[in-house]
Amino acid sequence: MTYLLKGEWITIPESYRRARSGSNDSAFVLPHNAVRGRIGLSERSRSPARGFEMDRTTVGSLLRSTQAYCSELCEKETLDCGIAYYCRRFAALPEANQFREVLIQDCSRIQEAFEQAEAWFQQRGLFCHRWVPAEGRATTELADFLTQQGFMARRSAAMALARWVEQDTPEQVRILPARAMREAYRGTFIHAHAPGSPATRELLAEASLERLDDPQLDMVVALWDKQPVGRCGLYQVGDIARVMSLSVLPAFAGRGVEQALLAHVLALAKRLTLRHIFVQVDETDAPRRILLEEAGFVADREIVEFERDRPGSLGVGP
């Protein structure tokens, strides 16, 4: 999409726009060099899931929704080659301290960009846990450099809903709004075995509880005979809907709880007549991917993120 910026027309990639329905902060957020470089990615692409022209790519939509979600938890500042998200209160969480929408057009500047980002976080007494390249910008040179700095590549499949699928759900499962079941929602973190230590899960629970009143987020809790056993959410950014935080306690895996949670949030998306519904799943999680395919999702491209643990940190996962 083309914008008039400082008297000059420039093309801004869709992945940099942050269109948020009903928000005054609905313009776009982009690194400084996205303007200076006058880059442009195709605004429209054909969805392999739906077979019609859409103005959102699957990867771009997921990156955009994550950017919007992080903006509610963190403060942010635009640097030369990306956007720094930071939150001192949740310093140990990668979601709260990361460098996103990284765009380095000249590979000879990777070292410079890295040093700038490191210095920026260090000046605030923080540690940058994660680097996330802008859509289509996860270059081999950047991956090699970050690996040398102690980062590990984490690859996820970007999936889009292709069809509505009716699913049977166990009679023992009740799905209730997390806003009305805050202690039960907290329990889905505390009683899980992952990610990380009990302290990690406490921190994740605290950060997640703060988000429950977000009008763009509909989070639900699954109860099995009154015991909280899982959670899932539907997060909306403009016309994008993202399924997120699908998690079930290990003792209840394989009993249909995940299917019940997924069916519930997808039914909500259908009632809201949302056309673009996406989900991100770790490429190593084959059972979860099969579950999503059975629910009507199809895989598009991959999302690559680079993450590292701070020595002595909580070692939080996604």
Secondary structure, 3 states (H helix, E strand, C coil): CEEEECCEEEECCHHHECCCCCCCCCCECCCHHHHHCCCCCCCCEECCCCCCEECCCHHHHHHHHHHHHHHHHCEEEECCCCEEEECCCCCCCHHHCEEEEECCCCHHHHHHHHHHHHHHHHHCCCCCCEEEECCCCCCHHHHHHHHHCCCEEEEEEEEEECCCCCCCCCCCEEEEEHHHCHHHHHHHHHCCCCCCCHHHHHHHHHHHHCCCCCCCEEEEEEEECCEEEEEEEEEEECCEEEEEEEEECHHHCCCCHHHHHHHHHHHHHHHCCCCEEEEEEECCCHHHHHHHHHCCEEEEEEEEEEECCCCCCCCCCC
